[in-house]
Amino acid sequence: MTKMQPDAHMHDDHVHHTHDGHDCRHAEDHRRHAADALARAERLCRERGLRLTPIRRQALEALHADHRPIGAYDLADRISPAGGRRLAPISIYRALDFLVEQGFVHRLSSKNAYIACLHGHGANEVVAFLICESCGGVDEDSSPAMKKAVAAIAENRQFSPSHQMVEIVGRCEHCRNAGS
């Protein structure tokens, strides 16, 4: 169960953080893109001959229901049957490994937590995560210029990246404007 924070309200079984009475952009983006991202995951699994098992689907749905990164143990609490036994951590980690490998979810190293991917990035795409230290919301973005800059850095060091993610921590527009 999601713990409510003072600046949050429930909507469709998940929490939306507000700033001055308005949904924050992180929550709006997740709400707007979640259904398409879930449909894309289902389609890609079919095309790749992979199974989106019930635990994998529940994990993905839970990650799409929140605009903040979620740790594996919190995810286990959210998707375990009510009144039943908590799902084993190994089951959660296996589901998360699958979702990350398929590009449906990102692991944020700085938070040791996971967030659903709304955009369907390519395997070699450089992705930047803007992590708000006030509300916990995360935005993701990429650009040809960023990809070129990261490629130049790696090439200069003769480094061959296996995945390329940039985590930037600061304050989102809503939190800065709200003075929180």
C-alpha positions in Angstrom: 0.0 0.0 0.0 1.3 3.4 -0.9 2.0 5.7 2.1 0.3 9.0 1.6 2.3 12.2 1.9 0.9 15.6 2.9 1.0 16.9 -0.7 -0.7 13.9 -2.2 -4.1 12.6 -3.1 -5.4 9.2 -4.3 -6.7 8.8 -7.9 -7.4 5.5 -9.7 -5.7 3.5 -6.9 -2.4 5.5 -7.0 -1.0 8.7 -5.6 -0.6 12.0 -7.4 1.5 14.6 -5.8 0.3 18.1 -6.1 1.9 21.5 -5.9 -0.4 24.4 -5.2 -3.4 22.2 -6.0 -2.2 21.1 -9.4 -0.9 17.7 -10.4 2.8 17.8 -10.9 4.1 17.1 -14.4 5.6 13.8 -13.4 2.2 12.4 -12.4 0.6 13.9 -15.5 3.2 12.3 -17.8 2.8 8.9 -16.2 -1.0 9.1 -16.3 -1.0 10.3 -19.9 1.5 7.7 -21.2 1.0 4.6 -19.0 -1.7 2.9 -21.0 0.3 3.3 -24.3 3.5 2.0 -22.6 1.7 -1.0 -21.2 0.2 -1.8 -24.6 3.6 -1.4 -26.2 5.1 -3.8 -23.6 2.4 -6.4 -24.4 2.9 -6.0 -28.1 6.7 -6.3 -27.9 6.5 -9.4 -25.7 4.2 -11.1 -28.3 6.6 -10.0 -31.1 9.6 -11.3 -29.3 7.9 -14.5 -28.3 8.2 -13.7 -24.6 5.7 -14.0 -21.7 4.5 -11.1 -19.7 3.7 -13.4 -16.7 1.2 -12.3 -14.1 4.0 -11.1 -11.7 5.8 -9.3 -14.5 2.5 -7.6 -15.5 1.6 -6.7 -11.9 5.1 -5.2 -11.3 4.9 -3.2 -14.5 1.4 -1.9 -13.7 2.5 -0.9 -10.2 5.5 0.9 -11.6 3.3 2.7 -14.1 1.0 3.7 -11.3 3.6 5.9 -9.6 5.7 8.6 -11.0 8.4 8.1 -8.4 11.0 5.3 -8.4 10.0 2.2 -6.3 12.3 -0.2 -4.5 12.0 -3.9 -5.0 10.7 -4.6 -1.4 8.1 -1.8 -1.7 7.1 -3.2 -5.0 6.7 -6.6 -3.4 4.4 -5.1 -0.8 2.3 -3.4 -3.5 1.7 -6.4 -5.6 1.5 -9.2 -3.0 -2.1 -10.5 -2.4 -4.0 -8.6 0.3 -3.9 -10.6 3.5 -1.7 -13.2 1.9 2.0 -13.9 2.0 4.4 -11.3 0.6 5.9 -12.4 -2.7 9.5 -13.7 -2.4 12.1 -11.1 -3.2 13.7 -13.4 -5.7 10.4 -13.4 -7.7 10.3 -9.6 -7.7 13.9 -9.3 -8.7 13.4 -11.8 -11.6 10.4 -9.9 -12.8 12.4 -6.6 -12.6 15.4 -8.1 -14.4 13.1 -9.2 -17.2 11.4 -5.8 -17.4 14.7 -3.9 -17.4 16.2 -6.3 -20.1 13.2 -5.6 -22.3 13.5 -1.9 -21.9 10.1 -1.5 -20.1 11.6 -0.3 -16.8 14.7 1.6 -15.8 16.8 1.0 -12.7 18.0 4.2 -11.1 21.3 3.4 -9.4 21.4 6.4 -7.2 18.0 5.4 -5.7 18.4 1.6 -5.9 14.9 1.7 -7.3 12.9 1.2 -10.5 10.7 3.4 -12.7 8.5 2.5 -15.7 9.8 3.7 -19.1 7.2 5.7 -20.8 9.0 6.3 -24.1 10.4 3.0 -25.4 14.0 4.0 -25.9 16.3 2.1 -28.1 19.0 -0.2 -26.6 21.8 2.2 -27.4 20.0 5.4 -26.6 21.4 7.7 -23.9 18.7 8.5 -21.4 18.8 11.3 -18.8 16.8 11.0 -15.6 15.9 14.3 -13.9 15.2 13.3 -10.3 13.5 15.8 -8.0 14.9 15.7 -4.5 11.8 17.5 -3.1 8.9 15.5 -4.5 10.7 12.4 -5.7 9.3 12.6 -9.2 11.4 11.5 -12.2 11.4 12.8 -15.7 13.3 11.0 -18.5 14.6 12.6 -21.7 17.1 12.0 -24.5 18.4 14.0 -27.4 20.8 13.5 -30.3 23.1 16.2 -28.8 23.3 14.3 -25.5 24.0 11.1 -27.3 26.7 12.7 -29.3 28.3 14.3 -26.2 28.3 11.0 -24.3 29.7 9.1 -27.3 32.5 11.6 -27.6 33.4 11.2 -23.9 33.4 7.4 -24.2 35.4 7.5 -27.4 38.0 9.9 -26.0 38.5 7.4 -23.1 38.3 4.4 -25.5 35.4 3.2 -23.3 32.7 0.9 -24.7 29.5 1.5 -22.7 27.0 -1.3 -22.2 24.1 1.1 -21.3 24.0 4.8 -21.1 22.1 6.6 -18.4 22.6 9.9 -16.7 21.0 10.7 -13.4 20.6 14.3 -12.6 19.4 15.3 -9.1 17.8 18.6 -8.3 14.4 20.3 -8.0 11.7 20.1 -10.6 9.9 23.2 -11.9 6.8 22.6 -9.7 8.9 22.3 -6.5 11.0 25.3 -7.3 7.9 27.4 -8.1 6.1 26.1 -4.9 9.2 26.9 -2.8 9.1 23.4 -1.3 
